[in-house]
Amino acid sequence: MSSVSGQGAIEIEGFDDDFEEDTFMAEDGRDTYEEEEEEEEYEAEEDDQPDIETLLMDAEDDRVALIATSQMLQRKLYTIFSTRKNTEV
């Protein structure tokens, strides 16, 4: 199991083997870490972009407001042109 060697150091059987496996696992972990990092970057990019449904609702609100403004301006133009016709004739 364990034996004493040299100057008070304890040597544990199979101790070095455990570290060799950890080194192998660390390399796998590095790949996994890089993949997770890429996923986090992609998710952060997604968070920066507004939701498509929100964009659509905003665009619809803008469209309704523009139509209302257009109708109001057309009524004003109609009023202006109709009074000009009456005064010119």
N, CA, C and O of each residue as an XYZ file, in Angstrom:
356
protein
N       0.819     -1.174      0.000
C       0.000      0.000      0.000
C       0.867      1.243      0.000
O       1.000      1.891     -1.038
N       1.442      1.586      1.093
C       2.333      2.731      1.106
C       3.648      2.302      1.735
O       3.702      1.448      2.620
N       4.673      2.914      1.254
C       5.982      2.593      1.805
C       6.744      3.884      1.990
O       6.496      4.870      1.296
N       7.652      3.876      2.909
C       8.456      5.044      3.206
C       9.726      4.940      2.394
O      10.377      3.895      2.393
N      10.092      6.011      1.698
C      11.319      5.993      0.938
C      12.035      7.313      1.141
O      11.395      8.364      1.175
N      13.310      7.278      1.274
C      14.123      8.480      1.366
C      13.915      9.250      2.643
O      13.902      8.675      3.732
N      13.751     10.556      2.513
C      13.766     11.448      3.664
C      12.358     11.760      4.159
O      11.932     12.914      4.131
N      11.674     10.794      4.588
C      10.367     10.997      5.186
C       9.238     11.142      4.174
O       8.102     11.419      4.561
N       9.518     10.966      2.919
C       8.472     11.063      1.915
C       7.710      9.759      1.864
O       8.288      8.679      1.988
N       6.430      9.868      1.685
C       5.600      8.670      1.596
C       5.261      8.468      0.128
O       4.817      9.386     -0.562
N       5.478      7.256     -0.323
C       5.183      6.948     -1.709
C       3.922      6.100     -1.739
O       3.844      5.064     -1.080
N       2.958      6.537     -2.492
C       1.691      5.823     -2.566
C       1.639      5.101     -3.898
O       1.880      5.672     -4.961
N       1.311      3.807     -3.796
C       1.267      2.972     -4.987
C       0.163      3.450     -5.920
O      -0.972      3.643     -5.484
N       0.479      3.642     -7.194
C      -0.496      4.065     -8.186
C      -0.736      5.566     -8.203
O      -1.574      6.044     -8.966
N      -0.020      6.315     -7.379
C      -0.208      7.764     -7.289
C       0.098      8.449     -8.623
O      -0.671      9.297     -9.076
N       1.202      8.089     -9.243
C       1.587      8.694    -10.510
C       0.604      8.319    -11.628
O       0.357      9.109    -12.539
N       0.055      7.118    -11.546
C      -0.903      6.696    -12.560
C      -2.145      7.596    -12.557
O      -2.709      7.894    -13.610
N      -2.551      8.015    -11.385
C      -3.718      8.891    -11.288
C      -3.479     10.203    -12.026
O      -4.374     10.723    -12.693
N      -2.277     10.726    -11.901
C      -1.967     11.993    -12.563
C      -1.879     11.835    -14.072
O      -2.234     12.756    -14.807
N      -1.423     10.706    -14.538
C      -1.377     10.476    -15.978
C      -2.789     10.493    -16.551
O      -3.007     11.044    -17.631
N      -3.752      9.900    -15.849
C      -5.135      9.917    -16.290
C      -5.698     11.331    -16.246
O      -6.456     11.720    -17.135
N      -5.336     12.111    -15.218
C      -5.817     13.486    -15.106
C      -5.283     14.343    -16.242
O      -5.977     15.235    -16.731
N      -4.046     14.074    -16.666
C      -3.481     14.833    -17.769
C      -4.294     14.559    -19.023
O      -4.611     15.475    -19.782
N      -4.629     13.297    -19.236
C      -5.450     12.937    -20.391
C      -6.821     13.602    -20.286
O      -7.342     14.131    -21.267
N      -7.393     13.569    -19.093
C      -8.704     14.168    -18.862
C      -8.628     15.683    -19.024
O      -9.584     16.300    -19.496
N      -7.527     16.279    -18.648
C      -7.378     17.729    -18.763
C      -7.411     18.137    -20.232
O      -7.971     19.178    -20.575
N      -6.814     17.324    -21.097
C      -6.845     17.641    -22.518
C      -8.277     17.581    -23.037
O      -8.686     18.436    -23.822
N      -9.040     16.581    -22.607
C     -10.442     16.501    -22.993
C     -11.206     17.684    -22.430
O     -12.066     18.255    -23.101
N     -10.896     18.044    -21.218
C     -11.556     19.173    -20.567
C     -11.269     20.467    -21.292
O     -12.133     21.341    -21.357
N     -10.073     20.610    -21.839
C      -9.708     21.815    -22.568
C     -10.592     21.953    -23.808
O     -11.074     23.044    -24.116
N     -10.802     20.839    -24.517
C     -11.680     20.868    -25.689
C     -13.103     21.243    -25.286
O     -13.747     22.059    -25.944
N     -13.583     20.648    -24.210
C     -14.926     20.938    -23.726
C     -15.036     22.396    -23.317
O     -16.043     23.047    -23.597
N     -14.011     22.911    -22.658
C     -14.008     24.302    -22.225
C     -14.099     25.240    -23.425
O     -14.837     26.224    -23.402
N     -13.329     24.920    -24.487
C     -13.361     25.764    -25.680
C     -14.739     25.736    -26.327
O     -15.228     26.767    -26.790
N     -15.370     24.563    -26.363
C     -16.707     24.451    -26.934
C     -17.709     25.256    -26.107
O     -18.565     25.945    -26.661
N     -17.601     25.165    -24.775
C     -18.497     25.912    -23.904
C     -18.290     27.413    -24.095
O     -19.247     28.187    -24.097
N     -17.037     27.812    -24.252
C     -16.713     29.226    -24.449
C     -17.343     29.740    -25.747
O     -17.882     30.846    -25.781
N     -17.273     28.934    -26.818
C     -17.878     29.311    -28.092
C     -19.394     29.420    -27.957
O     -20.003     30.339    -28.506
N     -20.006     28.484    -27.227
C     -21.450     28.520    -27.019
C     -21.848     29.770    -26.242
O     -22.860     30.397    -26.556
N     -21.056     30.141    -25.223
C     -21.352     31.327    -24.431
C     -21.246     32.578    -25.294
O     -22.060     33.491    -25.156
N     -20.257     32.633    -26.180
C     -20.113     33.782    -27.072
C     -21.323     33.876    -27.995
O     -21.848     34.965    -28.226
N     -21.768     32.725    -28.528
C     -22.931     32.706    -29.419
C     -24.178     33.157    -28.674
O     -24.974     33.932    -29.204
N     -24.354     32.667    -27.430
C     -25.514     33.051    -26.636
C     -25.457     34.535    -26.301
O     -26.493     35.200    -26.282
N     -24.270     35.062    -26.037
C     -24.132     36.485    -25.738
C     -24.519     37.310    -26.959
O     -25.141     38.363    -26.821
N     -24.157     36.844    -28.155
C     -24.543     37.536    -29.378
C     -26.056     37.511    -29.539
O     -26.656     38.501    -29.955
N     -26.667     36.386    -29.211
C     -28.112     36.283    -29.308
C     -28.780     37.242    -28.333
O     -29.786     37.865    -28.671
N     -28.231     37.370    -27.119
C     -28.796     38.261    -26.129
C     -28.708     39.718    -26.576
O     -29.569     40.525    -26.225
N     -27.682     40.059    -27.344
C     -27.514     41.424    -27.815
C     -28.549     41.775    -28.880
O     -28.882     42.947    -29.053
N     -29.049     40.802    -29.575
C     -30.003     41.045    -30.646
C     -31.425     41.033    -30.077
O     -31.766     40.170    -29.267
N     -32.249     41.990    -30.503
C     -33.623     42.020    -30.011
C     -34.426     40.822    -30.534
O     -34.109     40.244    -31.574
N     -35.425     40.485    -29.814
C     -36.299     39.372    -30.172
C     -37.075     39.722    -31.439
O     -37.521     40.859    -31.591
N     -37.242     38.772    -32.340
C     -37.924     39.004    -33.621
C     -39.374     39.424    -33.401
O     -39.896     40.250    -34.149
N     -40.019     38.874    -32.401
C     -41.411     39.240    -32.122
C     -41.502     40.700    -31.682
O     -42.436     41.407    -32.057
N     -40.542     41.143    -30.897
C     -40.504     42.536    -30.459
C     -40.296     43.460    -31.649
O     -40.940     44.504    -31.756
N     -39.393     43.070    -32.544
C     -39.154     43.865    -33.744
C     -40.397     43.969    -34.610
O     -40.712     45.037    -35.135
N     -41.101     42.856    -34.756
C     -42.331     42.856    -35.558
C     -43.405     43.746    -34.938
O     -44.076     44.490    -35.653
N     -43.575     43.680    -33.628
C     -44.569     44.519    -32.962
C     -44.206     45.995    -33.101
O     -45.080     46.828    -33.340
N     -42.915     46.325    -32.951
C     -42.466     47.711    -33.113
C     -42.719     48.194    -34.542
O     -43.171     49.321    -34.748
N     -42.432     47.352    -35.514
C     -42.647     47.718    -36.916
C     -44.138     47.930    -37.193
O     -44.507     48.850    -37.924
N     -44.978     47.104    -36.625
C     -46.430     47.249    -36.811
C     -46.917     48.552    -36.176
O     -47.745     49.251    -36.760
N     -46.412     48.882    -34.989
C     -46.784     50.142    -34.339
C     -46.362     51.334    -35.206
O     -47.117     52.293    -35.364
N     -45.151     51.262    -35.761
C     -44.659     52.325    -36.639
C     -45.538     52.457    -37.885
O     -45.855     53.566    -38.316
N     -45.922     51.328    -38.451
C     -46.757     51.330    -39.659
C     -48.098     51.990    -39.382
O     -48.567     52.803    -40.179
N     -48.720     51.647    -38.257
C     -50.017     52.227    -37.891
C     -49.876     53.742    -37.696
O     -50.722     54.509    -38.156
N     -48.819     54.165    -37.022
C     -48.594     55.596    -36.789
C     -48.362     56.333    -38.106
O     -48.867     57.441    -38.287
N     -47.610     55.737    -39.025
C     -47.356     56.361    -40.319
C     -48.623     56.472    -41.159
O     -48.829     57.475    -41.843
N     -49.462     55.459    -41.113
C     -50.728     55.507    -41.850
C     -51.610     56.634    -41.301
O     -52.220     57.386    -42.061
N     -51.666     56.737    -39.974
C     -52.476     57.796    -39.356
C     -51.947     59.176    -39.749
O     -52.732     60.068    -40.067
N     -50.639     59.360    -39.729
C     -50.034     60.638    -40.126
C     -50.309     60.930    -41.589
O     -50.630     62.064    -41.944
N     -50.190     59.934    -42.432
C     -50.451     60.103    -43.864
C     -51.891     60.538    -44.107
O     -52.142     61.444    -44.902
N     -52.832     59.900    -43.432
C     -54.248     60.253    -43.601
C     -54.514     61.684    -43.146
O     -55.265     62.409    -43.797
N     -53.913     62.093    -42.048
C     -54.101     63.442    -41.550
C     -53.551     64.465    -42.553
O     -54.197     65.476    -42.827
N     -52.366     64.202    -43.095
C     -51.768     65.112    -44.072
C     -52.577     65.162    -45.365
O     -52.702     66.223    -45.978
N     -53.123     64.026    -45.782
C     -53.956     64.004    -46.987
C     -55.222     64.835    -46.788
O     -55.658     65.533    -47.703
N     -55.818     64.760    -45.580
C     -57.005     65.574    -45.286
C     -56.659     67.070    -45.336
O     -57.425     67.875    -45.866
N     -55.501     67.428    -44.779
C     -55.065     68.834    -44.819
C     -54.862     69.296    -46.260
O     -55.282     70.393    -46.626
N     -54.222     68.464    -47.073
C     -54.016     68.817    -48.482
C     -55.346     68.964    -49.205
O     -55.524     69.877    -50.011
N     -56.272     68.071    -48.918
C     -57.593     68.146    -49.540
C     -58.250     69.479    -49.189
O     -58.819     70.153    -50.048
N     -58.162     69.844    -47.919
C     -58.751     71.100    -47.469
C     -58.093     72.287    -48.175
O     -58.782     73.198    -48.635
N     -56.773     72.277    -48.259
C     -56.034     73.371    -48.902
C     -56.411     73.472    -50.378
O     -56.718     74.561    -50.861
N     -56.391     72.362    -51.092
C     -56.676     72.388    -52.526
C     -58.145     72.704    -52.807
O     -58.462     73.368    -53.794
N     -59.028     72.234    -51.947
C     -60.443     72.504    -52.184
C     -60.746     73.994    -51.961
O     -61.590     74.544    -52.668
N     -60.097     74.656    -51.019
C     -60.316     76.094    -50.816
C     -59.671     76.890    -51.927
O     -60.209     77.935    -52.293
N     -58.555     76.465    -52.488
C     -57.898     77.149    -53.596
C     -58.777     77.096    -54.845
O     -58.885     78.088    -55.566
N     -59.389     75.975    -55.099
C     -60.258     75.847    -56.272
C     -61.406     76.832    -56.190
O     -61.747     77.496    -57.168
N     -61.992     76.917    -55.013
C     -63.146     77.797    -54.839
C     -62.761     79.265    -54.997
O     -63.542     80.055    -55.527
N     -61.576     79.633    -54.547
C     -61.168     81.033    -54.646
C     -60.669     81.371    -56.051
O     -60.815     82.512    -56.488
N     -60.093     80.423    -56.758
C     -59.574     80.685    -58.097
C     -60.691     80.817    -59.126
O     -60.565     81.583    -60.082
N     -61.763     80.090    -58.941
C     -62.851     80.083    -59.915
C     -63.657     81.286    -59.766
O     -64.630     81.472    -60.497
